[in-house]
Amino acid sequence: MEIVLSTGNEGKVREIRDLLRGVDVEIVSLKDFPQAPVVRETGSSFKENALIKAGKIASFTNKVTIADDSGLEVDVLNGMPGIYSARFAGENASDDQNNTELLRRLERVPISRRGATFKCVIAVVNPGGEKIVVEGECRGVITSTGRGDFGFGYDPIFLATEYGKTFAELPPEIKNKISHRARAMMKLKGVLEECIREHKKI
């Protein structure tokens, strides 16, 4: 079965391919569909955005499509950056710019108040409009400086407290067991395996 990932983020594509290893599916991304429309994230929640992205690309490609909407919610910032995580420092902001902006806002906040949650909502939509939604999250702490060379996004400043390392310091085989996306993908993996085993339509 071929499944389209509704993203052009290569870091995310690699991560999802790793997480779905062993499932009898072929993963392709938007790079395989250069004429695909640009989907604007107009929802007010991770779930709404994931469903919008999956639904529009499923309609365009006529294939089962997976989309995730993920972000970082910082306690002391009342859940920001949240759904604006990818553009926290402005439209088309780089990962470094977003990280710098978040650290600037937390500059005077002690480590004891830097709790945060990475959240991920994954939507699967088929061309007929049927939907599956799964969610995952991971608690951590925002560091005062970036550390590590793995990962992407806010990984260099998100400390996984049980390991004492940021997501960017953890090798992928560790991060892909504990991250918000990993937890959501494990739920999705079970659903996909059941659908394939039972010959059910996704």
C-alpha positions as a Markdown table, in Angstrom:
| # | Residue | x | y | z |
|---|---|---|---|---|
| 1 | Met | 0.0 | 0.0 | 0.0 |
| 2 | Glu | 1.3 | 3.5 | -0.9 |
| 3 | Ile | 0.7 | 6.2 | 1.6 |
| 4 | Val | 1.5 | 9.9 | 1.0 |
| 5 | Leu | 3.0 | 12.0 | 3.8 |
| 6 | Ser | 1.5 | 15.5 | 3.6 |
| 7 | Thr | 4.8 | 17.3 | 4.3 |
| 8 | Gly | 7.9 | 18.5 | 2.6 |
| 9 | Asn | 9.9 | 18.5 | 5.8 |
| 10 | Glu | 12.6 | 15.9 | 5.2 |
| 11 | Gly | 13.4 | 15.5 | 8.8 |
| 12 | Lys | 9.8 | 14.6 | 9.5 |
| 13 | Val | 9.7 | 12.2 | 6.5 |
| 14 | Arg | 12.8 | 10.3 | 7.8 |
| 15 | Glu | 11.4 | 10.1 | 11.3 |
| 16 | Ile | 8.0 | 8.7 | 10.1 |
| 17 | Arg | 9.6 | 6.2 | 7.8 |
| 18 | Asp | 11.7 | 5.0 | 10.6 |
| 19 | Leu | 8.7 | 4.7 | 12.9 |
| 20 | Leu | 6.7 | 2.8 | 10.4 |
| 21 | Arg | 9.5 | 0.4 | 9.6 |
| 22 | Gly | 8.1 | -3.2 | 9.5 |
| 23 | Val | 4.6 | -2.1 | 8.3 |
| 24 | Asp | 3.8 | -3.2 | 4.7 |
| 25 | Val | 3.4 | 0.3 | 3.3 |
| 26 | Glu | 5.4 | 2.4 | 0.9 |
| 27 | Ile | 5.9 | 6.0 | 2.1 |
| 28 | Val | 6.1 | 8.9 | -0.4 |
| 29 | Ser | 6.1 | 12.6 | 0.4 |
| 30 | Leu | 5.0 | 15.8 | -1.3 |
| 31 | Lys | 8.3 | 15.9 | -3.1 |
| 32 | Asp | 6.9 | 13.1 | -5.2 |
| 33 | Phe | 3.9 | 15.4 | -6.1 |
| 34 | Pro | 5.4 | 18.7 | -7.2 |
| 35 | Gln | 2.1 | 20.0 | -8.5 |
| 36 | Ala | 0.4 | 19.4 | -5.1 |
| 37 | Pro | -1.4 | 22.5 | -3.7 |
| 38 | Val | 0.1 | 24.4 | -0.8 |
| 39 | Val | -2.1 | 23.7 | 2.1 |
| 40 | Arg | -2.6 | 26.5 | 4.6 |
| 41 | Glu | -3.0 | 25.6 | 8.2 |
| 42 | Thr | -6.1 | 27.5 | 9.1 |
| 43 | Gly | -7.3 | 25.4 | 12.0 |
| 44 | Ser | -7.3 | 26.4 | 15.6 |
| 45 | Ser | -5.9 | 23.2 | 16.9 |
| 46 | Phe | -3.3 | 20.5 | 16.0 |
| 47 | Lys | -6.2 | 18.2 | 15.2 |
| 48 | Glu | -7.9 | 20.6 | 12.8 |
| 49 | Asn | -4.7 | 21.3 | 11.0 |
| 50 | Ala | -3.7 | 17.7 | 10.7 |
| 51 | Leu | -7.1 | 16.9 | 9.2 |
| 52 | Ile | -7.0 | 19.8 | 6.8 |
| 53 | Lys | -3.5 | 18.8 | 5.5 |
| 54 | Ala | -4.4 | 15.1 | 5.2 |
| 55 | Gly | -7.8 | 15.7 | 3.6 |
| 56 | Lys | -6.6 | 18.1 | 0.9 |
| 57 | Ile | -3.7 | 16.0 | -0.2 |
| 58 | Ala | -5.8 | 12.8 | -0.2 |
| 59 | Ser | -8.2 | 14.6 | -2.5 |
| 60 | Phe | -5.4 | 15.8 | -4.8 |
| 61 | Thr | -3.4 | 12.5 | -5.0 |
| 62 | Asn | -6.4 | 10.1 | -4.7 |
| 63 | Lys | -4.3 | 8.2 | -2.2 |
| 64 | Val | -4.4 | 7.5 | 1.5 |
| 65 | Thr | -2.6 | 10.4 | 3.2 |
| 66 | Ile | -1.0 | 10.9 | 6.6 |
| 67 | Ala | -0.5 | 14.4 | 8.0 |
| 68 | Asp | 0.7 | 15.4 | 11.4 |
| 69 | Asp | 0.5 | 18.7 | 13.2 |
| 70 | Ser | 3.0 | 19.0 | 16.0 |
| 71 | Gly | 4.2 | 21.7 | 18.3 |
| 72 | Leu | 5.6 | 22.8 | 21.5 |
| 73 | Glu | 3.5 | 24.1 | 24.4 |
| 74 | Val | 5.4 | 26.0 | 27.1 |
| 75 | Asp | 3.6 | 26.2 | 30.4 |
| 76 | Val | 4.7 | 29.7 | 31.4 |
| 77 | Leu | 3.7 | 31.0 | 28.0 |
| 78 | Asn | 0.2 | 29.7 | 28.3 |
| 79 | Gly | 0.7 | 27.0 | 25.7 |
| 80 | Met | 2.6 | 29.1 | 23.2 |
| 81 | Pro | 4.0 | 28.6 | 20.6 |
| 82 | Gly | 1.5 | 25.8 | 20.1 |
| 83 | Ile | 0.1 | 25.7 | 16.6 |
| 84 | Tyr | 2.4 | 28.5 | 15.6 |
| 85 | Ser | 5.5 | 26.5 | 16.5 |
| 86 | Ala | 6.8 | 26.4 | 12.9 |
| 87 | Arg | 6.4 | 30.1 | 12.5 |
| 88 | Phe | 6.9 | 31.4 | 16.0 |
| 89 | Ala | 9.6 | 34.0 | 14.9 |
| 90 | Gly | 7.6 | 34.9 | 11.8 |
| 91 | Glu | 6.5 | 33.4 | 8.5 |
| 92 | Asn | 9.2 | 31.2 | 6.9 |
| 93 | Ala | 11.3 | 31.4 | 10.1 |
| 94 | Ser | 14.1 | 28.9 | 10.4 |
| 95 | Asp | 14.5 | 26.4 | 13.2 |
| 96 | Asp | 17.3 | 28.5 | 14.6 |
| 97 | Gln | 15.2 | 31.7 | 14.5 |
| 98 | Asn | 12.3 | 30.0 | 16.3 |
| 99 | Asn | 14.6 | 28.6 | 19.0 |
| 100 | Thr | 16.2 | 32.0 | 19.5 |
| 101 | Glu | 12.8 | 33.7 | 19.8 |
| 102 | Leu | 11.6 | 31.1 | 22.4 |
| 103 | Leu | 14.8 | 31.4 | 24.4 |
| 104 | Arg | 14.5 | 35.2 | 24.3 |
| 105 | Arg | 11.0 | 35.1 | 25.8 |
| 106 | Leu | 12.2 | 32.7 | 28.5 |
| 107 | Glu | 15.4 | 34.6 | 29.3 |
| 108 | Arg | 14.3 | 35.6 | 32.8 |
| 109 | Val | 12.4 | 32.4 | 33.6 |
| 110 | Pro | 14.1 | 30.0 | 36.0 |
| 111 | Ile | 14.6 | 26.4 | 34.9 |
| 112 | Ser | 12.0 | 25.3 | 37.6 |
| 113 | Arg | 9.3 | 27.1 | 35.5 |
| 114 | Arg | 10.4 | 26.0 | 32.1 |
| 115 | Gly | 8.2 | 23.0 | 31.8 |
| 116 | Ala | 6.9 | 22.2 | 28.3 |
| 117 | Thr | 5.0 | 19.6 | 26.3 |
| 118 | Phe | 5.7 | 18.4 | 22.8 |
| 119 | Lys | 2.3 | 17.4 | 21.2 |
| 120 | Cys | 1.6 | 15.5 | 18.0 |
| 121 | Val | -1.7 | 14.8 | 16.3 |
| 122 | Ile | -1.6 | 12.5 | 13.3 |
| 123 | Ala | -4.5 | 12.2 | 10.9 |
| 124 | Val | -5.0 | 9.6 | 8.2 |
| 125 | Val | -7.6 | 10.3 | 5.5 |
| 126 | Asn | -8.4 | 8.2 | 2.5 |
| 127 | Pro | -9.8 | 9.6 | -0.8 |
| 128 | Gly | -13.3 | 8.6 | 0.3 |
| 129 | Gly | -13.0 | 10.9 | 3.3 |
| 130 | Glu | -12.8 | 8.3 | 6.1 |
| 131 | Lys | -10.5 | 9.5 | 8.9 |
| 132 | Ile | -8.3 | 8.1 | 11.7 |
| 133 | Val | -6.8 | 10.4 | 14.3 |
| 134 | Val | -4.2 | 9.5 | 17.0 |
| 135 | Glu | -2.3 | 11.7 | 19.4 |
| 136 | Gly | 0.9 | 11.6 | 21.5 |
| 137 | Glu | 2.8 | 13.9 | 23.8 |
| 138 | Cys | 6.0 | 14.1 | 25.7 |
| 139 | Arg | 6.9 | 16.3 | 28.8 |
| 140 | Gly | 10.2 | 18.0 | 29.2 |
| 141 | Val | 12.0 | 21.2 | 30.1 |
| 142 | Ile | 13.3 | 24.1 | 27.9 |
| 143 | Thr | 17.0 | 24.6 | 28.3 |
| 144 | Ser | 18.8 | 27.9 | 28.3 |
| 145 | Thr | 21.0 | 27.1 | 25.3 |
| 146 | Gly | 20.8 | 24.7 | 22.3 |
| 147 | Arg | 22.6 | 21.4 | 22.6 |
| 148 | Gly | 23.1 | 18.5 | 20.2 |
| 149 | Asp | 23.2 | 17.9 | 16.5 |
| 150 | Phe | 20.4 | 15.4 | 15.9 |
| 151 | Gly | 16.8 | 16.1 | 15.1 |
| 152 | Phe | 15.2 | 19.3 | 13.9 |
| 153 | Gly | 12.8 | 22.1 | 15.1 |
| 154 | Tyr | 12.9 | 22.7 | 18.9 |
| 155 | Asp | 14.9 | 19.5 | 19.6 |
| 156 | Pro | 18.1 | 21.3 | 20.6 |
| 157 | Ile | 16.3 | 23.1 | 23.5 |
| 158 | Phe | 13.9 | 20.4 | 24.6 |
| 159 | Leu | 15.3 | 18.5 | 27.5 |
| 160 | Ala | 14.1 | 14.9 | 28.0 |
| 161 | Thr | 14.4 | 14.8 | 31.8 |
| 162 | Glu | 14.5 | 11.1 | 32.1 |
| 163 | Tyr | 17.7 | 11.1 | 30.0 |
| 164 | Gly | 19.1 | 14.4 | 31.0 |
| 165 | Lys | 19.7 | 15.2 | 27.4 |
| 166 | Thr | 17.9 | 17.3 | 24.7 |
| 167 | Phe | 16.1 | 15.6 | 21.9 |
| 168 | Ala | 19.0 | 16.8 | 19.6 |
| 169 | Glu | 21.5 | 15.0 | 21.8 |
| 170 | Leu | 19.7 | 11.7 | 21.8 |
| 171 | Pro | 20.4 | 9.3 | 18.9 |
| 172 | Pro | 17.3 | 8.7 | 16.7 |
| 173 | Glu | 16.9 | 5.2 | 18.0 |
| 174 | Ile | 16.3 | 6.6 | 21.5 |
| 175 | Lys | 14.2 | 9.7 | 20.5 |
| 176 | Asn | 12.0 | 7.5 | 18.3 |
| 177 | Lys | 10.9 | 5.5 | 21.3 |
| 178 | Ile | 10.0 | 8.4 | 23.6 |
| 179 | Ser | 9.0 | 11.4 | 21.5 |
| 180 | His | 5.5 | 12.8 | 21.0 |
| 181 | Arg | 5.5 | 11.7 | 17.4 |
| 182 | Ala | 6.8 | 8.3 | 18.3 |
| 183 | Arg | 4.0 | 7.8 | 20.8 |
| 184 | Ala | 1.4 | 8.9 | 18.2 |
| 185 | Met | 3.0 | 6.8 | 15.5 |
| 186 | Met | 3.0 | 3.7 | 17.7 |
| 187 | Lys | -0.8 | 4.0 | 18.0 |
| 188 | Leu | -1.1 | 4.6 | 14.2 |
| 189 | Lys | 1.2 | 1.6 | 13.5 |
| 190 | Gly | -1.1 | -0.7 | 15.3 |
| 191 | Val | -4.1 | 0.7 | 13.4 |
| 192 | Leu | -2.4 | 0.3 | 10.0 |
| 193 | Glu | -1.2 | -3.3 | 10.8 |
| 194 | Glu | -4.8 | -4.2 | 11.8 |
| 195 | Cys | -6.2 | -2.7 | 8.6 |
| 196 | Ile | -3.7 | -4.6 | 6.5 |
| 197 | Arg | -4.2 | -7.9 | 8.4 |
| 198 | Glu | -8.0 | -7.7 | 8.2 |
| 199 | His | -8.0 | -6.2 | 4.7 |
| 200 | Lys | -9.9 | -3.2 | 6.0 |
| 201 | Lys | -10.2 | 0.0 | 4.2 |
| 202 | Ile | -8.2 | 2.8 | 5.8 |
